[in-house]
Structure formats: C-alpha cells, structure tokens
C-alpha cells in the first residue's frame, strides 16, 4: 500500500509542477486584446504583467502597445500618463519604451533602466514549429513597473487602458471596416485571420483599486 501511494505521488508531481509554472497562472484573460494580464501594487509601485500567445504578431507592428493611466478612475485617455512598450523599431528593440504626460519626465523615448524608476521588460519570441501565419506563432510577455506617485492623485481609483494598435497608427474611420474583410485575394482563412487580427485596434479598460 505504501509503495502504491509513493508511486501515485511521483506520477502527480510533474502535473503539479506544470500547473505551478503556467505563464498565465493567476492572470485575467482579456478577450478584446486576446491576452492575459495581472496588476498589483505595493506602497511604491504599480506592477503590470502581460502574456499573449494569440496573434502576438500584432505586438511588433507599427501601432505598438499603449498603456493609459487615468488617476481619476475615468475612462478617458486625453492628456493622462501614457506608456508605449514596445515601440516600433527595425530591428525590434525591447530595451526602449516611450512615455508621455508623466509629470517632470520629458515626452519621448526612455531606456529600460532610467532615472525615473519606470521599468519595461519584455520578450517577443517566434515559434519555429508552426507557420508564420498561425494564431500561436508568436509569444509575448512583458512586465511594467510604474512608480505610484506618477499615476496616483488623492484617491485610490485608477483606470487603465491597454490598447493594441497593430499595423495602424491611426484608427479606421467610424463605420469603416478592415480591408481584409473585403479582400478578393485567394489567401487561406488562416492568413486572412492573422492579417485581420493585426490590422484593427483593440483595447480594454481595467478598473483598479490601489491597495
């Protein structure tokens, strides 16, 4: 009986280890951006973790990934602290971010390690075992750290928008549809799906309470 119990526990160990190391463990899924996120804070900083393995080809496109922090807790992106990471470069450079509307920080690019305490780190990895058009061809993970004094006023409410622009630096006009949807090409559905996923703007709003 003891031998059976020991064998059973040994067989379970790989499963437990795999569950503990899942990249999306304790993260929330955002269906609009097709990514996972986790947000937390301590007395000094806000921490954002992202993981995307669905059409993550979108991350490296010219529009980039944007984070808007509204310290009033309102769903408004006008003139609020804004961070872009990664920013579009060829070759891709994950050592640089861009910041806008942060008090006492000049607008523009900043290195990953900077005197302002804002940190952005990420990995954008391509899989070699699937087609470049595949939904899961690319994997993106990132960690963002922002000192609270830049994005917090007197209250504890914070509205955060995560915006993925894909190929477009400006959105489609109101009422317009992506040309991918009306294309007459003979490309496969897999190709059309990937092109469409990277062609449109998507975003989510997160209502966060600073603890």
C-alpha positions in Angstrom: 0.0 0.0 0.0 2.8 2.4 0.8 4.6 1.6 -2.4 1.4 2.3 -4.4 0.9 5.6 -2.6 4.5 6.7 -3.3 4.2 5.8 -6.9 0.9 7.7 -7.2 2.5 10.8 -5.7 5.5 10.6 -8.0 3.2 10.4 -11.0 1.4 13.5 -9.8 4.5 15.6 -9.3 5.1 16.5 -13.0 1.5 17.6 -13.3 1.7 19.8 -10.2 5.0 21.3 -11.4 3.5 22.2 -14.8 0.5 23.9 -13.2 2.7 25.9 -10.9 4.8 27.2 -13.8 2.0 28.1 -16.1 2.7 31.6 -17.6 -0.9 32.6 -17.2 -1.3 31.4 -13.6 -3.3 34.0 -11.5 -3.8 36.2 -14.6 -7.1 37.6 -16.0 -8.0 37.0 -19.7 -8.9 39.9 -21.9 -10.9 38.7 -24.9 -10.7 42.0 -26.7 -7.0 42.1 -26.9 -6.7 38.3 -26.6 -4.1 38.5 -23.8 -3.7 37.7 -20.1 -2.9 40.4 -17.6 -2.2 40.8 -13.9 -2.0 44.1 -12.0 -0.8 44.6 -8.4 0.9 47.3 -6.3 2.9 47.8 -3.2 3.4 51.1 -1.3 5.7 52.5 -4.1 4.9 50.9 -7.4 2.2 49.6 -9.8 3.1 46.3 -11.5 1.6 45.1 -14.8 2.3 41.7 -16.2 1.1 40.7 -19.7 1.2 37.4 -21.6 -0.1 37.0 -25.2 0.1 33.8 -27.3 -2.8 34.5 -29.7 -1.9 36.6 -32.7 1.0 38.1 -30.8 2.4 39.1 -34.2 0.4 42.3 -33.5 2.8 43.4 -30.8 5.7 44.1 -33.2 3.6 46.2 -35.7 3.9 50.0 -36.2 1.0 50.9 -34.0 2.5 49.4 -30.9 1.1 48.7 -27.4 -0.1 51.5 -25.3 -0.9 51.9 -21.6 -3.0 54.8 -20.4 -3.3 55.6 -16.7 -6.2 57.8 -15.6 -5.6 58.8 -12.0 -9.3 59.9 -11.6 -10.5 56.5 -12.4 -12.3 57.8 -15.5 -12.3 56.1 -18.9 -10.6 58.9 -20.7 -7.2 58.9 -22.4 -6.7 62.6 -23.0 -3.5 64.0 -21.5 -3.1 61.2 -18.9 0.2 59.5 -18.2 0.9 57.2 -21.1 3.4 54.5 -21.8 4.2 52.7 -25.0 6.0 49.4 -24.9 7.3 48.0 -27.1 7.8 50.8 -29.6 8.1 50.0 -33.3 11.7 49.7 -34.5 13.6 47.6 -37.0 15.2 45.5 -35.8 12.9 45.1 -32.8 14.4 46.7 -29.7 12.8 45.7 -26.4 15.2 47.8 -24.4 13.4 51.1 -25.1 9.9 52.5 -24.1 8.2 55.8 -24.7 6.4 57.9 -22.1 4.1 60.9 -22.4 2.3 63.2 -19.9 4.3 62.0 -16.9 5.0 64.9 -14.5 8.6 66.0 -14.6 9.5 63.5 -17.3 10.2 64.7 -20.9 7.9 63.1 -23.5 9.6 60.6 -25.7 11.8 57.5 -25.6 13.4 56.2 -22.4 15.8 53.3 -21.9 14.6 50.3 -20.0 16.6 51.4 -17.0 16.1 55.1 -16.4 16.4 57.6 -13.5 12.6 57.9 -13.2 12.0 54.3 -11.9 9.7 53.3 -14.8 10.7 49.9 -16.0 9.5 47.9 -19.0 10.9 44.5 -19.8 9.6 42.0 -22.4 10.1 39.0 -24.6 8.8 38.6 -28.1 9.5 35.0 -29.3 8.7 33.3 -32.6 7.9 29.6 -32.7 9.7 27.6 -35.4 7.4 24.6 -35.3 4.3 26.5 -36.7 3.5 28.6 -39.7 4.2 32.4 -39.5 0.5 32.9 -40.2 -0.5 30.6 -37.3 -2.5 32.1 -34.4 0.1 30.9 -32.0 3.3 31.6 -34.0 4.5 34.4 -31.6 4.6 34.6 -27.8 4.8 37.9 -26.0 5.3 38.5 -22.3 6.1 41.8 -20.5 6.4 43.3 -17.1 5.8 47.0 -16.5 6.7 48.9 -13.3 5.4 52.5 -12.7 6.0 54.5 -9.5 2.6 55.3 -8.0 3.4 59.0 -7.5 3.3 59.5 -11.2 -0.2 58.0 -11.7 -2.0 58.5 -8.4 -3.7 61.6 -7.0 -5.5 61.7 -3.7 -7.8 58.7 -4.3 -7.3 55.0 -4.7 -9.1 54.5 -8.0 -7.2 54.1 -11.2 -8.5 53.4 -14.7 -6.0 51.7 -17.0 -6.5 51.2 -20.7 -4.4 48.6 -22.7 -4.5 49.5 -26.4 -3.1 47.4 -29.2 -3.0 49.3 -32.5 -1.5 46.6 -34.7 -0.5 47.9 -38.2 -2.4 51.1 -37.9 -1.0 54.3 -36.2 -4.5 55.9 -36.7 -7.8 54.0 -36.3 -10.1 53.2 -39.1 -12.7 55.9 -39.7 -16.1 55.5 -38.0 -18.2 52.9 -39.8 -15.3 51.6 -41.9 -14.2 48.0 -41.9 -10.8 46.5 -42.3 -9.9 45.9 -46.0 -9.0 42.4 -45.0 -12.8 41.7 -44.7 -13.5 42.8 -48.2 -10.3 41.4 -49.8 -10.7 39.4 -53.0 -7.4 37.6 -52.6 -7.2 33.9 -52.6 -5.3 33.6 -49.4 -6.3 30.9 -46.9 -8.5 31.6 -43.9 -5.5 31.2 -41.6 -3.7 34.0 -43.5 -6.8 36.3 -43.6 -7.5 35.7 -39.8 -3.9 36.7 -38.9 -3.9 39.8 -41.1 -7.3 40.9 -39.7 -6.2 40.4 -36.1 -3.1 42.6 -36.6 -5.0 45.2 -38.7 -7.5 46.5 -36.2 -7.3 48.5 -33.0 -8.4 46.6 -29.8 -8.5 47.8 -26.2 -9.7 47.1 -22.8 -10.4 49.2 -19.7 -9.4 47.9 -16.3 -10.8 49.5 -13.1 -8.1 49.1 -10.5 -8.2 49.9 -6.8 -4.8 50.9 -5.4 -4.4 49.0 -2.1 
